[in-house]
């Protein structure tokens, strides 16, 4: 939780947590000074994001990059 608060204080707009063991992705977006879960995916489930860039990917793809 310390990292979340430090990143929020620094104005970091997105925070990604990638777990290669599952595999999974959780993307948090900074909204009004706090991080809120924007998208999450496990395995072959696709997530689509439009900020800071438009991208669609799966946790499986990210882990194999």
Order of alpha helices (4+ residues) and beta strands (2+ residues): alpha-beta-beta-beta-beta-beta-alpha
